[in-house]
Amino acid sequence: MPKLTRRGFLATSGAALSVRGVAPLARSVSGRRILTLVYDKSLGMMRAVERVVR
C-alpha cells in the first residue's frame, strides 16, 4: 500500500469526489452531503466520511 501524504490524500479524494459526486448530487432532490476528513489511527492516514443530512 503506497504511503500517502495529507496533500496527496486530499488531491486524490477531491478528484474521486468530483467524479463520483456530480451525478448523485444532480439527482438528489432533498438532503445535503457532508464530507468530513478524519484521521484513522488503524490505517495511519486520513480518510473521508460522507453523510447525507436531510
DSSP file (Angstrom, degrees, kcal/mol; ACC not computed):
  #  RESIDUE AA STRUCTURE BP1 BP2  ACC     N-H-->O    O-->H-N    N-H-->O    O-->H-N    TCO  KAPPA ALPHA  PHI   PSI    X-CA   Y-CA   Z-CA
    1    1 A M              0   0    0      0, 0.0     2,-0.1     0, 0.0     0, 0.0   0.000 360.0 360.0 360.0 127.8    0.0    0.0    0.0
    2    2 A P        -     0   0    0      0, 0.0     2,-0.5     0, 0.0     0, 0.0  -0.371 360.0-114.9 -71.9 146.9    1.5    3.3   -1.0
    3    3 A K        -     0   0    0     -2,-0.1     2,-0.4    42,-0.0    42,-0.0  -0.687  33.3-160.0 -79.2 125.9    2.2    5.9    1.6
    4    4 A L        -     0   0    0     -2,-0.5     2,-0.1    42,-0.0    42,-0.1  -0.897   6.7-143.7-108.8 136.4    0.1    9.0    1.0
    5    5 A T     >  -     0   0    0     -2,-0.4     4,-2.7     1,-0.1     5,-0.2  -0.450  33.7-104.1 -83.4 168.8    0.8   12.4    2.4
    6    6 A R  H  > S+     0   0    0      1,-0.2     4,-2.4     2,-0.2     5,-0.2   0.909 123.6  49.9 -60.8 -41.0   -2.0   14.6    3.6
    7    7 A R  H  > S+     0   0    0      2,-0.2     4,-2.0     1,-0.2    -1,-0.2   0.909 111.9  47.6 -64.8 -42.2   -1.7   16.7    0.5
    8    8 A G  H  > S+     0   0    0      2,-0.2     4,-2.5     1,-0.2     5,-0.2   0.888 111.6  51.0 -65.5 -39.3   -1.8   13.6   -1.8
    9    9 A F  H  X S+     0   0    0     -4,-2.7     4,-2.8     1,-0.2     5,-0.2   0.925 110.3  48.5 -64.3 -44.2   -4.8   12.2    0.0
   10   10 A L  H  X S+     0   0    0     -4,-2.4     4,-2.4    -5,-0.2    -1,-0.2   0.885 111.9  50.2 -63.6 -37.8   -6.7   15.5   -0.3
   11   11 A A  H  X S+     0   0    0     -4,-2.0     4,-2.0     2,-0.2    -2,-0.2   0.939 114.6  42.1 -66.4 -46.7   -5.9   15.6   -4.0
   12   12 A T  H  X S+     0   0    0     -4,-2.5     4,-2.4     2,-0.2    -2,-0.2   0.879 115.4  50.7 -69.4 -35.8   -7.0   12.0   -4.7
   13   13 A S  H  X S+     0   0    0     -4,-2.8     4,-2.8    -5,-0.2     5,-0.2   0.915 110.3  49.7 -65.9 -42.0  -10.1   12.4   -2.5
   14   14 A G  H  X S+     0   0    0     -4,-2.4     4,-2.2    -5,-0.2    -2,-0.2   0.899 112.1  47.4 -63.8 -40.5  -11.0   15.6   -4.3
   15   15 A A  H  X S+     0   0    0     -4,-2.0     4,-1.9     2,-0.2    -2,-0.2   0.922 114.5  46.3 -66.7 -43.5  -10.7   14.0   -7.7
   16   16 A A  H  X S+     0   0    0     -4,-2.4     4,-3.0     1,-0.2     5,-0.3   0.896 112.8  50.3 -66.1 -39.5  -12.6   11.0   -6.7
   17   17 A L  H  X S+     0   0    0     -4,-2.8     4,-3.3     1,-0.2     5,-0.2   0.902 109.2  50.8 -66.0 -40.5  -15.3   13.1   -5.1
   18   18 A S  H  X S+     0   0    0     -4,-2.2     4,-0.8    -5,-0.2    -1,-0.2   0.881 115.3  42.8 -66.4 -35.9  -15.7   15.3   -8.1
   19   19 A V  H  < S+     0   0    0     -4,-1.9     4,-0.5    -5,-0.2    -2,-0.2   0.937 125.4  33.4 -72.8 -47.0  -16.1   12.2  -10.4
   20   20 A R  H  < S+     0   0    0     -4,-3.0    -2,-0.2     1,-0.2    -3,-0.2   0.810 117.4  54.2 -77.3 -31.0  -18.4   10.3   -8.0
   21   21 A G  H  X S+     0   0    0     -4,-3.3     4,-1.6    -5,-0.3     5,-0.2   0.656  90.2  70.8 -85.5 -16.0  -20.2   13.3   -6.6
   22   22 A V  H  X S+     0   0    0     -4,-0.8     4,-1.5    -5,-0.2    -1,-0.2   0.955 101.2  42.1 -69.5 -49.4  -21.5   15.0   -9.7
   23   23 A A  H  > S+     0   0    0     -4,-0.5     4,-1.5     1,-0.2     5,-0.2   0.939 116.4  45.7 -66.8 -48.9  -24.2   12.5  -10.8
   24   24 A P  H  > S+     0   0    0      0, 0.0     4,-1.5     0, 0.0    -1,-0.2   0.883 112.7  51.4 -63.8 -35.1  -25.7   11.7   -7.3
   25   25 A L  H  < S+     0   0    0     -4,-1.6    -2,-0.2     1,-0.2    -3,-0.1   0.849 107.0  54.6 -68.6 -32.1  -25.8   15.4   -6.4
   26   26 A A  H  < S+     0   0    0     -4,-1.5    -1,-0.2     1,-0.2    -3,-0.1   0.853 115.9  36.7 -69.3 -33.8  -27.6   16.2   -9.6
   27   27 A R  H  < S+     0   0    0     -4,-1.5     2,-0.6    -5,-0.1    -2,-0.2   0.594  90.8 100.2 -97.8 -10.3  -30.4   13.7   -8.9
   28   28 A S     <  -     0   0    0     -4,-1.5     3,-0.1    -5,-0.2     0, 0.0  -0.658  47.5-176.7 -78.8 120.8  -30.7   14.1   -5.1
   29   29 A V        +     0   0    0     -2,-0.6     2,-0.4     1,-0.2    -1,-0.2   0.920  65.0  26.9 -84.4 -47.8  -33.7   16.3   -4.5
   30   30 A S  S    S+     0   0    0      2,-0.0    -1,-0.2     0, 0.0    24,-0.1  -0.881  96.4  41.7-119.7 151.2  -33.6   16.6   -0.8
   31   31 A G        -     0   0    0     -2,-0.4     2,-0.4    23,-0.2    23,-0.3  -0.053  65.3-108.8 102.6 155.9  -30.7   16.5    1.7
   32   32 A R  E     -A   53   0A   0     21,-3.5    21,-3.5    -2,-0.1     2,-0.5  -0.941  19.8-134.0-121.2 144.2  -27.2   17.7    1.8
   33   33 A R  E     -A   52   0A   0     -2,-0.4     2,-0.5    19,-0.2    19,-0.2  -0.866  19.3-164.4 -98.3 128.8  -24.0   15.6    1.6
   34   34 A I  E     -A   51   0A   0     17,-3.1    17,-2.5    -2,-0.5     2,-0.6  -0.963   2.3-160.1-116.8 122.3  -21.4   16.4    4.2
   35   35 A L  E     -A   50   0A   0     -2,-0.5     2,-0.4    15,-0.2    15,-0.2  -0.897  11.3-175.8-103.5 123.4  -17.8   15.2    3.6
   36   36 A T  E     -A   49   0A   0     13,-2.9    13,-2.8    -2,-0.6     2,-0.5  -0.967  17.2-143.9-121.3 133.5  -15.7   15.0    6.7
   37   37 A L  E     +A   48   0A   0     -2,-0.4     2,-0.3    11,-0.2    11,-0.2  -0.857  25.0 179.1 -96.7 126.9  -12.0   14.1    6.8
   38   38 A V  E     -A   47   0A   0      9,-2.8     9,-2.8    -2,-0.5     2,-0.6  -0.920  30.9-117.9-126.1 152.1  -10.9   12.1    9.8
   39   39 A Y  E     -A   46   0A   0     -2,-0.3     2,-0.7     7,-0.2     7,-0.2  -0.811  24.5-154.4 -90.5 120.5   -7.6   10.6   10.9
   40   40 A D  E  >> -A   45   0A   0      5,-2.6     4,-2.3    -2,-0.6     5,-1.3  -0.853   5.0-165.0 -97.9 111.1   -7.8    6.8   11.1
   41   41 A K  T  45S+     0   0    0     -2,-0.7    -1,-0.2     1,-0.2     5,-0.0   0.847  87.2  56.2 -66.6 -33.9   -5.2    5.6   13.6
   42   42 A S  T  45S+     0   0    0      1,-0.2    -1,-0.2     2,-0.1    -2,-0.0   0.868 116.9  35.4 -68.4 -34.7   -5.5    2.0   12.5
   43   43 A L  T  45S-     0   0    0      2,-0.2    -2,-0.2    -3,-0.2    -1,-0.2   0.752 102.0-134.7 -85.0 -26.3   -4.7    3.0    8.9
   44   44 A G  T  <5S+     0   0    0     -4,-2.3     2,-0.3     1,-0.3    -3,-0.2   0.773  73.3  75.0  76.3  26.9   -2.3    5.7    9.9
   45   45 A M  E   <S-A   40   0A   0     -5,-1.3    -5,-2.6    -7,-0.0    -1,-0.3  -0.950  87.1 -81.0-156.6 173.2   -3.8    8.2    7.4
   46   46 A M  E     -A   39   0A   0     -2,-0.3     2,-0.3    -7,-0.2    -7,-0.2  -0.503  41.5-173.7 -79.9 150.3   -6.7   10.4    6.7
   47   47 A R  E     -A   38   0A   0     -9,-2.8    -9,-2.8    -2,-0.2     2,-0.4  -0.982  22.3-115.8-142.8 157.3  -10.0    9.0    5.3
   48   48 A A  E     -A   37   0A   0     -2,-0.3     2,-0.5   -11,-0.2   -11,-0.2  -0.737  19.6-166.1 -96.7 138.2  -13.2   10.6    4.1
   49   49 A V  E     -A   36   0A   0    -13,-2.8   -13,-2.9    -2,-0.4     2,-0.5  -0.992   9.4-160.7-122.3 123.2  -16.6   10.0    5.8
   50   50 A E  E     -A   35   0A   0     -2,-0.5     2,-0.3   -15,-0.2   -15,-0.2  -0.893   9.9-178.6-110.1 132.2  -19.6   11.1    3.8
   51   51 A R  E     -A   34   0A   0    -17,-2.5   -17,-3.1    -2,-0.5     2,-0.5  -0.931  21.0-140.4-125.9 150.8  -23.0   11.7    5.4
   52   52 A V  E     -A   33   0A   0     -2,-0.3     2,-0.5   -19,-0.2   -19,-0.2  -0.963  19.6-168.1-110.4 122.0  -26.4   12.7    4.0
   53   53 A V  E      A   32   0A   0    -21,-3.5   -21,-3.5    -2,-0.5    -2,-0.0  -0.931 360.0 360.0-112.2 129.1  -28.3   15.2    6.1
   54   54 A R              0   0    0     -2,-0.5   -23,-0.2   -23,-0.3    -1,-0.1   0.438 360.0 360.0-101.5 360.0  -32.0   15.9    5.4
